[in-house]
Amino acid sequence: MAKETQEKLEKKQDEMQKQAIERVIAYFRLGTILFGQAEPPYNINELKEDNEFYQPAKDLAEELEIDWKKMTHEESNRIMLSLLDDYFNAINVDGDFKFTLSVTATPKDKKK
């Protein structure tokens, strides 16, 4: 019985880790779009409709009762920050687990 419980826990842990990694990557993609591009959008409503964050941003604007087409820059910033907050908080996919991010630094190949 203990072996089955351990196996279930390990399976759940693997699934939670997979989901958390996917959400960390989405958070990084959002941050890159908002801040890491050569020309990031000035306002969130400048995202292209096919951008993965367009609809979540638009839904958030509606939830915050902000007019998508007529928003001010301050309202846009509010949506951007709220969106980042939502994606960051989504990383914690299960309260029963503690999530730790590990980053490894490796030397660049100087031959390239």
QUINORBEL-V29185 format. One record per pair of residues at least 6 apart in sequence whose ideal C-beta (glycine too) atoms are under 8 Angstrom apart, sorted by the first residue. I is the first residue (numbers start at 0). J is the second residue. Records with the same first field share a line. If there is no record, write none. Layout:
I: J, J
//
This chain:
11: 93
12: 96
15: 92, 93, 96, 98
16: 98
18: 92
19: 90, 91, 92, 98
22: 86, 89, 90, 92
23: 90, 100
25: 51, 86, 89
26: 83, 86, 87, 89, 90
28: 51, 52
29: 52, 82, 83, 86
30: 83
32: 39, 40, 46, 50, 52
33: 39, 40, 43, 79, 83
40: 46
41: 72, 75
42: 70, 72, 75
43: 56, 60, 70, 75, 78, 79, 82
44: 56, 57, 60, 67, 68, 70, 75
46: 52, 53, 56
47: 53
52: 82
55: 82, 85
56: 78, 79, 82
57: 67
59: 78, 81, 82, 85
60: 66, 67, 70, 74, 78
61: 67
63: 74, 77, 78, 81
65: 74, 77, 78
70: 78
90: 98
91: 98
92: 98
//
